[in-house]
Structure formats: C-alpha cells, structure tokens
Amino acid sequence: MTVAELIKQLNLELVAGEKGLQAEITNGFVGDLLSVVMGKAKEGNAWVTIQSHVNIVAVAVLTGAACIIVSEGFKIEKEAIEKANEENIPILSTEESSYKVVSELIKLGISNC
C-alpha cells in the first residue's frame, strides 16, 4: 500500500511531503520516544506518534519511514513541515488516538505496530 492509498483509507490529512506519497508502506511502528524509534523502526514504516517537532523528520529519514502519522490532533510545527517537504517525507495528521490509528493499520494488513 502506498502512502497516498493510506490517506484515502484512513481519511488522514496530508500536512507535508506531497512528493513522497508513492512510498510503499511495508509495516508499521508506534512510538513517541525518538531514541526508541531510531533503534527499532524499520524502512517502510508508517510511524504513528504524537511528536510534532522537526526532529521527527530526521528520525524518519534515518529509519527510512514511509510516512509519519501524527495522532491525537497534535499541531505539527512549521519547521517540521518545511523539513518534511525538503526531505519528501509525508507527514499525515489525524484527530484519532494512536490506539485507534494502529488498530486501523492492522485491519488494513499493516502489521508490526
């Protein structure tokens, strides 16, 4: 599944990284502690987090994440949006809880969350 398809399936808002919408999602990861995400996330992850600052983009680039899903309605900082656009990392937003997002990813066949 591509990031563009995921947006449609889960009714997510695209905040940044439009050029990365064709990235393939191979699995998922949920985590808010960036050091843990750096050590455990995998390439192709749909990463679910409540973090919304510029460092999430660096972590996504480092891990090869397909996209970042910021849950719980957290507002993404301007610097993060700008950096995500530079790096072609899609940042998606939702008002839904991280728990709900992960359960929906699993229903779509995206596991390892």
C-alpha positions in Angstrom: 0.0 0.0 0.0 1.3 3.5 -0.8 1.1 6.5 1.5 -1.5 8.0 -0.9 -3.7 4.9 -0.6 -3.4 5.0 3.2 -4.5 8.6 3.3 -7.7 7.7 1.5 -8.3 4.6 3.5 -8.0 6.3 6.9 -9.1 9.8 5.9 -5.9 11.3 7.0 -4.8 14.9 6.4 -1.6 15.5 4.4 0.4 18.2 6.1 3.7 17.9 4.3 5.8 15.8 2.0 3.5 15.5 -1.0 6.3 14.3 -3.2 6.6 11.2 -1.1 3.1 9.9 -1.5 4.1 7.0 -3.7 6.3 5.5 -1.0 5.4 1.9 -0.2 4.3 1.1 3.4 5.6 -2.3 4.4 4.9 -2.3 8.1 4.0 -0.1 11.0 5.5 1.3 14.2 4.1 3.3 17.0 6.3 5.2 19.4 6.9 8.7 20.9 10.4 8.3 22.4 12.7 9.2 19.5 15.7 7.1 20.7 13.5 4.0 20.7 12.1 4.8 17.3 15.6 5.2 15.9 16.6 1.8 17.3 13.5 -0.2 16.4 11.7 1.3 13.5 12.2 -0.2 10.0 12.3 1.0 6.5 8.9 1.4 5.0 7.2 2.0 8.3 4.0 4.0 8.8 5.2 5.6 12.0 2.5 6.7 14.5 3.5 9.3 17.1 2.2 12.3 19.0 5.6 14.1 18.5 5.2 17.1 16.1 8.6 18.9 16.1 11.3 19.0 13.4 13.3 16.1 14.9 10.6 13.6 13.8 11.6 14.3 10.2 15.3 13.5 11.0 14.2 10.2 12.6 12.0 9.3 9.7 14.9 9.9 7.2 17.3 7.9 9.4 14.9 4.9 9.7 13.6 5.1 6.1 10.0 5.5 7.3 7.4 5.8 4.5 5.4 8.4 6.4 4.8 9.9 9.8 1.2 9.9 11.2 0.8 12.5 14.0 -2.2 11.4 16.0 -4.3 12.9 18.8 -4.7 16.2 16.9 -1.3 17.5 17.8 -0.3 20.5 15.7 2.8 20.0 13.6 5.4 22.7 13.9 6.2 24.9 10.9 9.9 23.8 11.0 8.8 20.1 10.8 6.6 20.9 7.8 9.3 22.7 6.0 11.9 20.0 6.6 9.5 17.2 5.6 8.8 19.0 2.3 12.6 19.2 1.7 13.1 15.5 2.5 9.9 14.3 0.8 8.7 12.7 4.0 4.9 12.7 4.2 3.5 13.9 7.5 -0.1 13.0 8.0 -2.4 14.2 10.7 -5.5 12.9 12.5 -7.6 13.7 15.5 -7.8 9.9 16.2 -5.9 8.3 19.1 -2.7 6.4 18.4 -4.5 3.3 19.6 -7.3 3.8 17.0 -4.8 4.5 14.2 -2.8 1.4 15.0 -6.0 -0.7 15.1 -7.0 0.6 11.7 -3.5 -0.1 10.2 -3.8 -3.7 11.4 -7.2 -4.0 9.8 -5.6 -2.9 6.5 -2.9 -5.6 6.8 -0.1 -3.3 8.0 1.4 -5.1 11.0 4.4 -5.0 13.2 3.0 -1.9 15.0 
